[in-house]
Amino acid sequence: MGGSKTYADYLDLHTLLSLQGDDSKLSNDEQHFIIVHQNFELWFRLVLIELRAARTLLLQPTLPEEDVPRIVHHLKRCTEIFRLMTSQWKVMETMTPQDFLAFRDGLGTASGFESYQMRELELLLGLKQSQRVGEMDPLGHFRKLAERGGPDAEVLKKLEAESAIPALGEILATWLSRTPIQGSVAGSDNDDDMVKQFVNEYLAAHKKVGDDTVARMTGHGVNNMVAVEERFAFAHQAAIDFLMPDGEISRPRAGLLFIESYRNLPLLTWPRILIDTLVELEESLVLFRTHHVRMVERMIGRRVGSGGSSGVDYLEATLKYRVFGDLWAVRTMLIKQERLPELKNPDFYGFA
């Protein structure tokens, strides 16, 4: 029953603490480097466990309301883990460039790009190959490593299996497409008409807000009004393109806009908390990458990466990665509550 286990037995400390190498053969700095990165990999493992649990719940054809807080719980833990890992880059910065150069050659071609758990995490979230920095193809790289057989072949199987499963971003879009809009449920009679009416009324209100702002600026003597008018016209066209890509209304995006616009309605409380949590999660991941870039630049400057990449230039390019792009983009087109289209069927959104 485990009653005779010691602390070391339960945590398998004897094995764990043997994985950093021989203290007599490694410098303090190299031990430090290994331990920090092993810590990251342990945290990545927990993030993957939590994200898979959230994905399983979100994959349900009908998502029970009581499961949304459970999803939020899993995602918030991931966010806090990334915040913790971000602060751990400060520990790395206690090492000087010369300290690192003293053992850097021992890394060979090993690169952080080969962190297969980080690549698995990106696949799970929904980062597409088309979004990646040009020459960086993780599956292609791990296929080459898999030729060695053994654990590398098993890693490739895991990554390929992950790439075949719907990603969190894709599942989120499916969930958003089921959002009741103006009391209309997806797939019900006249749903297309209700959604179209909401989108058209919203876009009309959005344009009116922009026109009123331009008129106010003109009255206040703002310089270069031609450029200002062009910016507002561009913003309105962007709103149209967001809601109607290729000229057809996107129900997931319309659902997202409806949740964000009427976020204080009781029925929408947990959906908007889930959306905010996903934005917070991605923000924490971006900040983790950002601090990584600055730490690396402080340590090695702009030299070539250990795996042959462009080093800091490559890492900086990854800061543009976004999985939940729609959740960020919709914020650009929000308008004040009093300018929103009139809410239809308000009783539908009350407490059960």
Secondary structure by P-SEA (a helix, b strand, c coil): cccccccccccaaaaaaacccccccccaaaaaaaaaaaaaaaaaaaaaaaaaaaaaaaacccccccaaaaaaaaaaaaaaaaaaaaaaccccccccccccccccccccccccccaaaaaaaaaaaccccccccccccaaaaaaaaaccccaaaaaaaaaaaaaacccaaaaaaaaaaacccccccccccaaaaaaaaaaaaaaaaaaaaaaaaaaaaaaacccaaaaaaaaaaaaaaaaaaaacccccccaaaaaaaaaaaccccccaaaaaaaaaaaaaaaaaaaaaaaaaaaaaaaccccccccccccaaaaaaaacccccaaaaaaaaacccccccccccccccccccc
